[in-house]
Amino acid sequence: MKYYLIAGEKSGDLHGANLIKALQKHDSQATFRCFGGDEMQKAGATIVRHYASMSFIGFVSVILNLNTIKRLLRECEDDILQHQPHVVILIDYAGFNLRIAEFVKKYGFTTFYYISPKVWAWNTKRAWKIKKIVDRMFCIMTFEKAFYQQFDYEVDYIGNPLFDAVQAFQSNSNFHKDNGLNKKKIIAILAGSRKTEVKNMLSLMVSTAKYFPDYQFVVAGVTHLDKAFYQIAAQEGVKIVFDQTYDLLNVATAALVASGTATLETALFNVPQVVCYKSDPISMLIAWFVLKIDYVSLINLSAAKEVVKELLQYDITTKALREELEKVLGENRERILLDYQELREKIQTEASASETAAKLMWKYLNVN
């Protein structure tokens, strides 16, 4: 069969790659065409467009790039029509993928959604639309199945694919030597994989380093961003390692983490963390009015309580980061680690998420 996958960010690329590998076990004749990234390409997919050109975060950023987004949508639509896949698999990335889902529905393509868009966070009525345009939804959050049941929409809970990625990780025993790191304990800085995230938060995260002389701070950089974005870290004498996030988390004592997939990854590596989120003022103002959730980080959302501290927008100051990091390294550390264990037991499934999803997808595609 011909599969068409669409992911608009780094985490989606990783999960898409694992799904491709799992689908190949069921379908020896499978071919994959994608809007994705390096990981999906390594798994055997033909990449039409790299996600690095699609990463827009915040309402203002989206508005400023509307023409680019429209052009990318047209490019994707045209490519799907030309390629005529048996199924289109959408991976998170709601703003773009829901428009694609609506388009392909008109042309009768089978549509699967792998990793539900966060419609439960705001504008929940979009669930009615999803029910109409998406043939099967595969959810990775435990509460999402009950959420969609409110709209009489039966979805599949498959577990979280981050478990797959973390369990498959093989550490680099020479990580310290390869990156010129000393013997001090490490505090990891994960400022995100998008330009706006790094621009908004990295300088504040790095400013904390001088208050912890007994530790070395190390930034998890990504090579799809210009190295100039990390110049502030280099100027402060903070090390940067590129495309080695899991190796960094594997040896870290604590972390400052941009809200997103990385918060749950950090928890799965058992690294106590402080979560940060900062956007442009207009986007944040809109978010405060429309969001219907108590937390922004996946770790707290999954646990349905505050496991780790979230510093949002104007709360992110050098002073606040210093104070919260001191707590993570001291009085709150054991409690956070216990909460991590409790969460792991709550959300982990026996089979891997990608294997479960692939098995279900293959079944649904062969119903007739």
LUMSE-786836 format. One record per residue (C-alpha): residue number from 1; chain; x, y, z. Coordinates in steps of 0.25 Angstrom, whole numbers, plus 5000, padded with zeros to 4 digits. Layout:
LUMSE-786836
   seq   mol     c1     c2     c3
   NUM     A      X      Y      Z
...
//
This chain:
LUMSE-786836
   seq   mol     c1     c2     c3
     1     A   5000   5000   5000
     2     A   5004   5015   4998
     3     A   5004   5023   5011
     4     A   5005   5038   5012
     5     A   5009   5043   5026
     6     A   5009   5058   5030
     7     A   5017   5063   5042
     8     A   5021   5078   5045
     9     A   5031   5077   5056
    10     A   5042   5069   5061
    11     A   5034   5060   5071
    12     A   5025   5056   5060
    13     A   5036   5053   5051
    14     A   5041   5043   5062
    15     A   5028   5037   5064
    16     A   5025   5036   5049
    17     A   5038   5028   5047
    18     A   5035   5018   5058
    19     A   5021   5016   5052
    20     A   5027   5014   5038
    21     A   5036   5003   5044
    22     A   5024   4997   5050
    23     A   5016   4997   5038
    24     A   5027   4991   5029
    25     A   5025   4978   5038
    26     A   5011   4977   5034
    27     A   5012   4982   5019
    28     A   5024   4977   5012
    29     A   5020   4985   4999
    30     A   5018   4998   5007
    31     A   5023   5011   5001
    32     A   5024   5024   5009
    33     A   5023   5038   5005
    34     A   5024   5049   5015
    35     A   5024   5064   5019
    36     A   5034   5061   5031
    37     A   5048   5060   5034
    38     A   5061   5053   5035
    39     A   5056   5041   5044
    40     A   5045   5038   5035
    41     A   5055   5038   5023
    42     A   5064   5029   5030
    43     A   5052   5019   5032
    44     A   5050   5018   5017
    45     A   5041   5030   5014
    46     A   5042   5039   5002
    47     A   5042   5054   5008
    48     A   5034   5064   5000
    49     A   5036   5075   5010
    50     A   5044   5076   5023
    51     A   5037   5080   5035
    52     A   5047   5091   5038
    53     A   5040   5100   5028
    54     A   5027   5098   5034
    55     A   5029   5101   5049
    56     A   5021   5113   5053
    57     A   5017   5115   5068
    58     A   5008   5125   5074
    59     A   4996   5133   5067
    60     A   5004   5144   5063
    61     A   5015   5135   5056
    62     A   5004   5128   5049
    63     A   4997   5141   5044
    64     A   5011   5147   5039
    65     A   5013   5134   5031
    66     A   4999   5132   5026
    67     A   5004   5132   5011
    68     A   5015   5122   5014
    69     A   5005   5113   5021
    70     A   4995   5114   5009
    71     A   5006   5111   4999
    72     A   5010   5099   5007
    73     A   4996   5094   5008
    74     A   4994   5095   4993
    75     A   5007   5088   4991
    76     A   5003   5077   5000
    77     A   4989   5075   4994
    78     A   4994   5075   4980
    79     A   5005   5064   4984
    80     A   4994   5056   4990
    81     A   4985   5056   4978
    82     A   4997   5053   4969
    83     A   5002   5042   4978
    84     A   4988   5036   4981
    85     A   4992   5029   4994
    86     A   4983   5018   5000
    87     A   4983   5025   5013
    88     A   4987   5039   5019
    89     A   4993   5038   5033
    90     A   4993   5052   5040
    91     A   5002   5053   5052
    92     A   4998   5064   5062
    93     A   5001   5078   5056
    94     A   4986   5082   5057
    95     A   4985   5095   5049
    96     A   4991   5089   5037
    97     A   4987   5075   5038
    98     A   4972   5078   5040
    99     A   4971   5086   5027
   100     A   4978   5074   5020
   101     A   4968   5065   5026
   102     A   4956   5073   5021
   103     A   4963   5073   5007
   104     A   4965   5059   5006
   105     A   4951   5055   5011
   106     A   4945   5062   4999
   107     A   4954   5053   4990
   108     A   4950   5040   4997
   109     A   4964   5037   5003
   110     A   4964   5029   5016
   111     A   4969   5037   5027
   112     A   4976   5033   5040
   113     A   4980   5043   5051
   114     A   4992   5038   5059
   115     A   4993   5046   5072
   116     A   4981   5055   5074
   117     A   4982   5070   5072
   118     A   4979   5076   5086
   119     A   4965   5080   5083
   120     A   4962   5077   5098
   121     A   4970   5090   5102
   122     A   4962   5100   5094
   123     A   4950   5100   5084
   124     A   4946   5086   5088
   125     A   4935   5087   5078
   126     A   4945   5084   5067
   127     A   4943   5070   5072
   128     A   4930   5069   5064
   129     A   4938   5073   5051
   130     A   4949   5063   5054
   131     A   4938   5052   5055
   132     A   4933   5056   5041
   133     A   4946   5057   5034
   134     A   4955   5047   5041
   135     A   4953   5032   5039
   136     A   4961   5027   5051
   137     A   4967   5034   5062
   138     A   4979   5028   5070
   139     A   4981   5035   5084
   140     A   4993   5035   5093
   141     A   4987   5042   5105
   142     A   4979   5034   5115
   143     A   4968   5044   5116
   144     A   4966   5046   5101
   145     A   4957   5034   5099
   146     A   4947   5039   5109
   147     A   4948   5053   5104
   148     A   4944   5048   5090
   149     A   4933   5039   5095
   150     A   4925   5052   5099
   151     A   4924   5054   5084
   152     A   4920   5040   5081
   153     A   4933   5037   5074
   154     A   4940   5024   5077
   155     A   4955   5025   5077
   156     A   4967   5016   5080
   157     A   4976   5018   5092
   158     A   4990   5013   5088
   159     A   4999   5017   5099
   160     A   5010   5028   5097
   161     A   5020   5026   5086
   162     A   5030   5034   5094
   163     A   5032   5020   5102
   164     A   5036   5014   5089
   165     A   5046   5025   5086
   166     A   5052   5025   5100
   167     A   5053   5010   5101
   168     A   5060   5009   5087
   169     A   5070   5019   5091
   170     A   5085   5014   5091
   171     A   5094   5023   5099
   172     A   5107   5028   5095
   173     A   5117   5024   5105
   174     A   5127   5034   5100
   175     A   5117   5046   5101
   176     A   5125   5054   5111
   177     A   5138   5052   5103
   178     A   5132   5055   5090
   179     A   5126   5068   5094
   180     A   5137   5073   5103
   181     A   5129   5072   5116
   182     A   5136   5072   5130
   183     A   5132   5063   5142
   184     A   5122   5073   5148
   185     A   5108   5069   5149
   186     A   5100   5074   5137
   187     A   5087   5083   5136
   188     A   5081   5081   5123
   189     A   5075   5093   5115
   190     A   5064   5089   5105
   191     A   5059   5102   5099
   192     A   5051   5095   5088
   193     A   5052   5092   5074
   194     A   5046   5104   5067
   195     A   5052   5118   5065
   196     A   5042   5125   5073
   197     A   5044   5116   5085
   198     A   5059   5117   5085
   199     A   5058   5132   5083
   200     A   5048   5134   5094
   201     A   5054   5126   5105
   202     A   5069   5122   5103
   203     A   5075   5135   5108
   204     A   5067   5134   5121
   205     A   5070   5119   5123
   206     A   5085   5122   5121
   207     A   5085   5134   5130
   208     A   5083   5124   5142
   209     A   5096   5117   5140
   210     A   5105   5126   5147
   211     A   5097   5124   5160
   212     A   5101   5109   5160
   213     A   5116   5108   5159
   214     A   5116   5094   5164
   215     A   5109   5089   5151
   216     A   5111   5090   5136
   217     A   5099   5095   5128
   218     A   5098   5089   5114
   219     A   5088   5093   5103
   220     A   5081   5083   5094
   221     A   5082   5089   5081
   222     A   5076   5085   5067
   223     A   5084   5085   5054
   224     A   5071   5089   5046
   225     A   5072   5103   5053
   226     A   5083   5113   5050
   227     A   5095   5112   5060
   228     A   5093   5127   5062
   229     A   5081   5124   5070
   230     A   5090   5118   5080
   231     A   5100   5129   5081
   232     A   5095   5135   5094
   233     A   5099   5121   5100
   234     A   5113   5121   5094
   235     A   5115   5135   5099
   236     A   5112   5131   5113
   237     A   5122   5119   5113
   238     A   5110   5109   5113
   239     A   5113   5097   5104
   240     A   5103   5093   5093
   241     A   5102   5079   5087
   242     A   5094   5077   5075
   243     A   5084   5066   5072
   244     A   5088   5058   5084
   245     A   5076   5061   5093
   246     A   5074   5047   5099
   247     A   5089   5046   5102
   248     A   5088   5059   5109
   249     A   5076   5055   5117
   250     A   5082   5041   5120
   251     A   5093   5048   5128
   252     A   5086   5060   5133
   253     A   5083   5063   5148
   254     A   5072   5073   5145
   255     A   5067   5081   5134
   256     A   5060   5094   5129
   257     A   5050   5090   5118
   258     A   5042   5097   5108
   259     A   5027   5092   5109
   260     A   5024   5082   5099
   261     A   5028   5067   5096
   262     A   5041   5069   5103
   263     A   5035   5070   5117
   264     A   5030   5056   5116
   265     A   5043   5051   5110
   266     A   5050   5058   5122
   267     A   5041   5051   5132
   268     A   5043   5037   5125
   269     A   5058   5039   5127
   270     A   5056   5042   5141
   271     A   5061   5056   5141
   272     A   5054   5066   5150
   273     A   5051   5079   5143
   274     A   5045   5093   5142
   275     A   5036   5095   5131
   276     A   5036   5108   5123
   277     A   5027   5115   5113
   278     A   5028   5128   5107
   279     A   5022   5134   5094
   280     A   5019   5147   5088
   281     A   5009   5156   5097
   282     A   4998   5155   5087
   283     A   4998   5140   5086
   284     A   4999   5138   5101
   285     A   4987   5148   5103
   286     A   4979   5140   5094
   287     A   4983   5127   5100
   288     A   4979   5132   5114
   289     A   4965   5134   5109
   290     A   4963   5122   5101
   291     A   4970   5111   5108
   292     A   4962   5101   5116
   293     A   4973   5094   5123
   294     A   4980   5095   5137
   295     A   4994   5092   5132
   296     A   5002   5094   5119
   297     A   5012   5083   5120
   298     A   5009   5068   5116
   299     A   5015   5063   5129
   300     A   5005   5071   5138
   301     A   4994   5069   5128
   302     A   4996   5054   5128
   303     A   4997   5053   5143
   304     A   4985   5062   5145
   305     A   4993   5070   5156
   306     A   5005   5079   5157
   307     A   5017   5069   5157
   308     A   5027   5080   5152
   309     A   5027   5095   5153
   310     A   5022   5102   5141
   311     A   5027   5117   5139
   312     A   5019   5124   5128
   313     A   5021   5137   5121
   314     A   5024   5148   5131
   315     A   5027   5138   5142
   316     A   5040   5134   5134
   317     A   5051   5142   5141
   318     A   5065   5139   5144
   319     A   5061   5140   5159
   320     A   5049   5130   5157
   321     A   5057   5120   5149
   322     A   5068   5120   5160
   323     A   5059   5118   5171
   324     A   5051   5107   5165
   325     A   5064   5100   5160
   326     A   5069   5100   5174
   327     A   5056   5093   5179
   328     A   5058   5083   5168
   329     A   5072   5080   5172
   330     A   5068   5080   5187
   331     A   5055   5079   5194
   332     A   5046   5075   5183
   333     A   5055   5065   5176
   334     A   5050   5052   5183
   335     A   5035   5056   5182
   336     A   5037   5059   5167
   337     A   5044   5045   5164
   338     A   5032   5038   5172
   339     A   5022   5045   5164
   340     A   5029   5041   5151
   341     A   5029   5027   5155
   342     A   5014   5028   5158
   343     A   5011   5034   5145
   344     A   5020   5024   5137
   345     A   5011   5012   5143
   346     A   4999   5020   5139
   347     A   5001   5022   5125
   348     A   5011   5011   5121
   349     A   5005   5000   5112
   350     A   5010   4985   5110
   351     A   5011   4987   5095
   352     A   5018   4999   5088
   353     A   5009   5010   5083
   354     A   5015   5010   5069
   355     A   5013   4994   5068
   356     A   4999   4996   5074
   357     A   4995   5007   5064
   358     A   5001   4999   5052
   359     A   4994   4987   5055
   360     A   4981   4994   5057
   361     A   4983   5002   5044
   362     A   4986   4990   5036
   363     A   4973   4983   5041
   364     A   4965   4996   5038
   365     A   4971   4997   5024
   366     A   4968   4982   5021
   367     A   4953   4982   5027
   368     A   4948   4981   5013
//
